[in-house]
Amino acid sequence: MAAVAQAPQSLNFELPEDLKLLKSTIREFVEKELWPAAAQVEDSDEIPAAILDKMSEMGLFGLPFAEEYGGAGMGELGYCVALEELGRASAAFSNLLGAHCSIGAMALHLDGSKELKDRFMPQLCAGDKLACFALSEPNAGSDAANIQTAARRDGDLFVLNGVKHYITSGDIADFASVFAVTDRSLGARGGITAFWVDLNAPGITRGPNDKKMGLSGSHTCELIFQDAQVPADRVIGKIGAGFLTAMKTLDMGRLSLGAGCVGTSQLMLEKAIAHAKDRVQFGKPIARQQAVQFMLADMATEIYAARNMVYNGAWKADRAERFTIEAAMVKRYCSDMAIRVVDRALQIHGGMGFMKETGIERVYRDARILAIYEGTNEIQRMIIAEELLK
Ligand code: COS
């Protein structure tokens, strides 16, 4: 008889122990404090200060960042695991964290000088100061290279003029990574520069908070720059390299957005299963109806695919490989998936799903933006195709 072949080296899909611990800690925090606060956040349109303090205490604002700058050193995978769990809470929390970690402070962490990072990252990681990301403008959303905000050099300063809009956390952030044109003739390739801007400096005003379809507790507003002076040593990276910084940062943002989608969808699946087992119609639980079973099966299958995409993308990001195509695929797939999953969860709940008390209608409204922000899903398809055809 032939000898049994040695098992080939297998891939290890298990999370390391520290990330398992992180996951369970955040799950507990969400279940005990964040999910119960959802209705209050929705009604007051504010995150309670005590919860913000707890998030800081837990080190959430520094999760993905290097320990040398005061971060938790959890990398992109650890950050995605955390955001997956936070996706089970009101979207206000993951938006706040996302605006800060995924993109606002991330631009500085990715491309800022050591001096800038030494100076600002510790306070950002501690949650003492909040960051946001200011790229979008009224006439430059998908076409990000077309921004009009201008930065004119004046000795040791840059003078910024222009308007950024739909800036998440723009009302409360202390700092922003701001993208502005320094040489219009060069466009995206050399003409845009990233700045680390103190939003409390003279010449900067914040518009009123936008009235939105959902995402109560997470605010967006305009940031208006009128001869705002930014010291030249606050340039993030090289002058003219800002568009690249923006795109690399958005790769991170798109990946971690997918992680939140997975968590939200998982919660919706669990709620749908519980309801389907409990709700009796035609003399048996609706979970025994094939129409409901097929919805549950599709939800679970898509979540499984999405989670694996996110983890794989994060693994690649942590290896410092370019993951633009993965980030775009994750963002496109996971956001559409979450919208489908919450829609089915609501359908399974029937009329009850439409009522405020289940919290599902809130998740349904909050989910719609997922296919739009951080680059629309049409832009993600363009990026994927562009990468494929290179
Ligand atoms: N990593 C590294 N380099 C990148 C990159 C990335 N993720 N994305 C683009 N680049 C480079 C390109 O390779 C190109 O350089 P080369 O010509 O030297 O190769 C340069 O940056 C310009 O890129 P591109 O030609 O793709 O620019 P476009 O003007 O066509 O715009 C899109 C690209 C549409 C992808 C960009 O404008 C975009 O992401 N738009 C959506 C913006 C968005 O997500 N907004 C959300 C709000 S902010 S939260």
Boltz pocket constraint, residues with backbone or C-beta under 6 A from the ligand:
constraints:
  - pocket:
      binder: B
      contacts: [[A, 103], [A, 133], [A, 135], [A, 136], [A, 141], [A, 142], [A, 143], [A, 144], [A, 145], [A, 188], [A, 189], [A, 243], [A, 244], [A, 247], [A, 248], [A, 250], [A, 251], [A, 324], [A, 372], [A, 373], [A, 374], [A, 375], [A, 376], [A, 379], [A, 382], [A, 383]]
      max_distance: 6.0
